[in-house]
Amino acid sequence: MYQMTETEYKFAELIWEEEPIGSGELVKQCAEKFGWKKSTTYTFIKKLCENGIFKNENDSVFEEYNFEV
């Protein structure tokens, strides 16, 4: 099972609170909360999608399955 870093977990919490959340809205919230650029947010989305935590379809990010910590 994939073990998220502390930063990835904080990012995931943002998604869980709002899911499904549009990619654009997620970029906006990450800029406000973490000071991230668009590219950083998309890197995190890609990494967590590749590890099966989230899905990014039709510009919306949502949980792939019920993730347990």
LINVEN-V664890 format. One record per pair of residues at least 24 apart in sequence whose C-alpha atoms are under 7 Angstrom apart, sorted by the first residue. I is the first residue (numbers start at 1). J is the second residue. D is the distance in Angstrom with one decimal. If there is no record, write none. Layout:
# LINVEN-V664890
I_J_D, I_J_D
This chain:
# LINVEN-V664890
2_51_6.6, 15_62_6.9, 19_61_6.8, 19_62_5.3, 20_60_6.0, 20_61_5.6, 20_62_4.8, 21_60_5.3, 21_61_5.4, 21_62_6.8, 22_59_5.6, 22_60_4.2, 22_61_6.2, 23_59_5.3, 23_60_5.5, 23_61_6.4
